[in-house]
């Protein structure tokens, strides 16, 4: 329907247009002596623009070759996923989007954070590219951008929810007809400030984030408070909060991203303070890329480690090999993976890049 409207506008006003289609086939072989699986993934992004209008869609489909029991701890069925599909109208300072869209309000990829509109597909773990691990909300957003400030207003009808491996019970949030939010960003002597207020799935969030770009590093700080109005056996506390500090550090071809978070959770009756730390090291040199990741929740003894090497050939395909380790306390997701895989996983990934 949105594409038809855009096509009509192009014909009616004789607007100059351009389009691109990116296809990204992938093949994965992942496992160890206890379990393994083969799978094919086809990812595609279609981008169509005409003057002030843009239509964008991002989808991927997965086909698992092995029998269901070989990978049921992770994902059960071969199917497609709609990541984004939206129609955008923009001017020099105004952006209006309608549809499913990525709307990130945080500088952090670690939860909890100010990123209230993005959910995680936890069954996809860290093996998939980050874009495949996320799901986004559907609705309308309006952004007004000036030289030193930006105002974002949102009204989402369908808010993205987290999903867990299929063998675990899925936690469903209470839905609401309208989920509004606002973010105000402004630059004060180089300090990038961000104030956030939002209501999503009967959760009220108030938060603040700030970062400053030095020549070779960018420190970041976020703080947030959440009030949960849901009526659910999983919700044991009405109020919770978090604070995080991190940085992006650039040393020649090496990017170092440490982050530390302290928080309490509304599912915890005793209001225990949890802590987590995350570290990413990314080294790039021409066609070569090496990445190390570490994640630990100090309260639940959650642990994840990853090392990956990727080489890109002729800018059209890449070959990657990786090793990952999972472990954790009873009831944690990493412990669940450890039980099914013995903790250690090795992988081979082949990627092909084509643009039409």
Secondary structure, DSSP 8 states (H G I E B T S, - for coil): -HHHHHHHHHHHHT--EEEEEEEEEEEEEEE-SS-EEEEEEEEEEEEEEETTEEEEEEEEEEEE-S-GGGTTTT--S-EEEEEEEEEEEE-SSEEEEEEEE-----S-SSSSSS--SEEEBGGGTTTS-HHHHEEEEEEEEEEEE-SSEEEEEEEEEE----B--TTS--------S-EEEEEEEEEETTEEEEEEEEEETTEEEEEEEEEEE-SSEEEEEEEEEEEE----TT---SEEEEEEEEEEEEETTEEEEEEEEEE--TT-TT---EEEEEEEEEEEETTEEEEEEEEEETTTTEEEEEEEEEEEETTTEEEEEEEEEEE-STT-HHHHHHHHH-SEEEEEEEEE-EE-
